[in-house]
Amino acid sequence: MVVYANQPEHAWRYAGKDLSQGKVIMDIGANVGQFSLKVTYALKGRMNDFQVHAFEPSPLIFSALQTNLSLNNSLKKNVYLTR
């Protein structure tokens, strides 16, 4: 397991670098989805069988996360949201 915490904004580029098919990335405290959506977009170019689980406890921010995912329809197959 690799943990990315308090990393620079570009850390999403490295998350999943060594990820194999069928694996899961967890984004705890997903906020509005900047990490989840970027890493999903990057991984879709090289694999199809992976999941990103984005957890955001704040109802207001979770709503914004849902909106952002809906604006990126091609990523919905791989991203799972939980409040």
C-alpha positions in Angstrom: 0.0 0.0 0.0 1.2 3.5 -0.8 0.0 6.5 1.2 0.0 10.0 -0.3 -0.5 12.6 2.4 0.3 16.3 2.5 1.8 15.9 -1.0 2.2 18.6 -3.6 -0.7 19.1 -6.0 0.9 17.0 -8.7 1.1 13.8 -6.5 -1.9 12.4 -8.5 0.6 11.8 -11.4 2.5 9.2 -9.3 -0.5 7.6 -7.6 -1.2 4.5 -9.5 2.1 4.5 -11.3 2.7 0.9 -10.2 -1.0 0.0 -10.0 -2.0 -3.3 -11.6 -5.3 -4.2 -13.1 -8.2 -4.7 -10.7 -6.7 -2.6 -7.9 -8.3 0.2 -5.8 -7.1 3.7 -4.9 -8.7 5.3 -1.9 -9.0 9.1 -1.5 -9.9 9.8 2.1 -11.1 13.4 2.6 -11.7 13.7 -1.2 -12.8 17.3 -1.0 -14.3 18.3 -4.4 -12.4 15.5 -6.2 -9.3 17.1 -7.5 -7.1 14.1 -6.7 -9.7 11.4 -7.5 -10.8 12.8 -10.8 -7.2 13.6 -12.0 -5.8 10.2 -11.1 -8.8 8.4 -12.7 -8.4 10.4 -15.9 -4.7 9.6 -16.0 -5.2 5.9 -15.4 -8.0 5.5 -17.9 -5.4 6.0 -20.6 -3.6 2.8 -19.7 -6.0 0.5 -18.0 -9.7 -0.1 -17.5 -10.0 -2.4 -14.5 -9.4 -0.2 -11.5 -11.5 1.7 -8.9 -11.1 5.0 -7.1 -13.1 5.3 -3.9 -13.5 8.9 -2.8 -14.7 9.6 0.8 -15.9 13.0 1.8 -17.8 13.5 5.1 -18.9 17.1 4.7 -22.4 17.2 3.1 -21.8 20.5 1.4 -18.4 19.5 -0.1 -19.8 16.0 -0.9 -22.4 17.7 -3.0 -19.7 19.6 -4.9 -17.8 16.3 -5.4 -20.9 14.7 -6.9 -21.3 17.7 -9.2 -17.7 17.5 -10.4 -18.0 13.8 -11.1 -21.2 14.4 -13.0 -19.4 16.9 -15.2 -16.8 14.2 -16.0 -19.2 11.5 -17.2 -16.4 9.3 -18.7 -14.9 8.8 -15.3 -18.1 7.5 -13.5 -17.4 3.9 -14.3 -14.2 3.9 -12.1 -15.1 6.4 -9.3 -17.2 5.6 -6.3 -18.3 8.3 -3.9 -19.1 7.9 -0.2 -20.1 10.4 2.4 
